[in-house]
Amino acid sequence: MFYQVLKYVVLGPLLRVVFRPRVEGLEHIPEDGAAIIAGNHLSFADHFVMPAIVPRRVTFLAKSEYFTGPGLKGRLTAAFFRGVGQIPVDRSGGKASRAAIRSGVNVLRKGRLLGIYPEGTRSHDGRLYKGRTGVAAMALEAGVPVVPCAVIGTFEAQPAGRRLPRAIRVTIRFGEPMDFSRYADLTSEHAALRAVTDEIMYEIMKLSGQEYVDMYAPDAKAAQQQAHRHPQQDEQDAGR
């Protein structure tokens, strides 16, 4: 009920006024049955803009930090994300990654739509980064199609660090569902998971028009920060 109220009474109408979304390819979303919607991730607003225009409910895997914040604000944030059907996942890797995949597969086996950002985090500069293979693992294990999605304009509307979004028109594009049944027997093969993920990222790139960077976003951000360090700071660190 909370999800429906937010989508159709509170957030949905507000987002349509603020972002005036232009939607392309909505017919590619299955009317029933399980599927993964895999999209780029440019802004906090992405969590709400795309689900607001999809007729069916979309369940997202959300980083666990959204559910563990301190104080009243933290409790309210956690309650909000649970209310809109988001599932907390630990992104620390190893066993946590496997648990996240199980959570996603459980959603898909109930015949639902699962939303995921293969990059694993928001782009810090508007470019599209290398995808994590979890999306492939879930698609192959559950045997479901992947609908590539691109949201365009949310980076300009609400980049990381901006509290309130600008009123900028955004575009949401959905591509044709991708069938990976040919990899059904290779669910534990890393090369197959990498190939599936790269195919998905290529389709997202075509839809979004973003420049693609063959690095994980956190690694690229760290490299950029290192490149912009003041030479004097490097000398000080070297002397420690």
N, C-alpha and C positions, 0 to 999 in steps of 0.2 A: 504493500500500500504506500509506504513512504517513497519508494522508487517512482511509482506512478504519479504521486502528487508532485514530486520534484520535476519529473520530466514534462508533465502536461500542464501543470498549474504554476509552478514557481520558476525553475531554471529554464525550461524549454522556451517559453514565451520571451523571457528576458534575453536569452542568447540570440534568439532570432531578431530581436530589435537591435542589439549591440553589434552583432557580427553579420547580420543579413546574409546567411550562408547560401552560396551557390552550390548546388549538388549535382554531381554527374555520376552516372553509372549505378544508381541506387538499385536498379533492377538486377544487379549481380549478387545482391544479398539474398540467400535462400529464404523462401517464405517459411520453411520449417526445417527441422533437422539441425544437426550440429555442424558448425564451421568455425574456423578461426578468422578473425579480421586482424590482419597484421599491418600496422601503419608506421609512418614516421612520427617522431616525437620532438616537437619544437617548443612546446609551451605547456604550462600547467593547465591552460584552458583546453587542451586537447582531450583531457579526461571527460569533458562535458559536451564539447561542441559536436563531436562525431556521434556519440550515443543519442544526443537529442534529436538527430534527424533520421536515425535508423528505426523503422517501425517496431522491430523486435527488441527485447531487452538484451543488453550487452554486459556481460560480466568481465571485469578486468582483474588481472593480477597486479596488485599495487605493492610498492615497496613497504616493508614492515615499519619503516620510520613514520609513516603516516598514522600508525596505530599505537605508537609508543611515546608520543610527546608528553612532556610534563604538564602538570597543572590543569586548570579548567579548560584552557585552550586545547591542550592535548586530548583531553577526554571528549570534548565536543568534536574535534577533528576526527577522532577514531569512530565516534558514533555516526558521524556523517558518512564516512566511507563505508562503514558496514551497512548503513541504511540504503546506500545506492548499490549494494551488492558487490562491492569490491572485496577481493580476498588478499590478505596480507601474505607476502612472500619474503623470505630471507634471501638477500642477494650476495651472501658472503662466499658462495661457491661450495664445491664438494657435496656433502650430504644435503645441505640446504638447497642446492640447485635441483637435486633429485626430488626433494619434497615439493618444490615449486612445480615441477613437471607433473607430479602425481596430482597436485591440486587442479592444474589445468585440465588434465585428462579426465578427472572426475566430473568437471563441469561439462566437458564435451560428451561424455557417456550418458549424460542426462538429456542430450539432444539440444543443448543451448548454444548460443553464440559466445565465443570467448574472444575478448579483445586483448591484444598484446603489442608491445613496442619492442621489436627485435633488437634495437640498439641498446636497450636496457636502461637508458637514461635520456634526459633531454639533450638535444644538441646545443652546445654552448655558443656556436657561431652560425647556425642556420644551415650547415652542410649535413649531408647524410653519411652516417658512419657504419662501419662493419657490424653485421648482425650477430647476435649470440645464437647458438644452435638449439636453444631450448624450444623455439617455435617449431623447428623441424622435428625434434623428438616428440613433441605433443601431436603434431599432424600425423606422423607415421604410426605412433602407438595407438592413437584413437581412430586412425583411418578416415580422416575428414579432409575436406578441401580447405584451401587457404585463399581468402579474398584479400588481395593487396589494396591498401588504402593510402591516400596521401591527403594531408591537410595542409593547405597553403594560406599563409597570411597570419597565422597565430604567433609566429616568431616576432613579427613586427608589432602585433597587438599586445603581446604580453611575454617579453623575453624573461629569462631567469632573473630574479631579483626585483621585478616590477610587481607591486602589490595589486594594482587595479589595471584591467586591460583598457587599451585604447579602442575606440569605436571604429574598427577597420573591417571591411568586408572580407570574409574568408571563403575559400573554395574547398570542397570536400569531394575527392574523386575516388571511385571504387573501380577496380579492374575486374576482369573475368576471373571466376574461381579457378584456382590452380590445383590440378590433380597430381598427387605424388604416389599413386598406388604402385607404380613401377619400382618403388623403393621399399615396398611393404616388408620384405624379408631382410632388410638391412638396418633395422632400428638401432642396433648397437654398433654400427660401423661409423666411425667419426667422419670418414671421407664422404659417406652418403649424406650425413647430417649437414656437413659443410656445404655440399653441392646444393642441397635443397634450400638452405638458408640463403646462399648467394643468389639463387634463382629468384627467391622472394624479394630480396633487397634490390635486385635489378628491376623488377617490375615496379617496386615502390619508387625507385629513381626515375623511371620513365613517366610515371604518373605525376610526380612532384616537380620534376625539372631541377632538382637539387644537384649540386656537385657532390660526387661520391668520393669518400676517403676510405681507403682500405686499411683502416686502423680502428680499434675500439675507441669510442668517444673519450673515456677517462684517460687513456694513454695519450691521445692527441692533445687533450687539454693540458695534461702535465707537461708534454713536450713544448707546447706553446708558451706556457708559463716559464719554463726553464729558459727558453730562447729570449724572453723579454727581461730576464733578470739583469740587474745592473752589474757590469764587470767587476766593480769594487766589491759587491756582495759575494761574488764567486771567489774573489781573492781572500775575503775574510773567512768564508767557509773552508777553503783549502788550508788555511793556516790554523784551523782548530784541531 
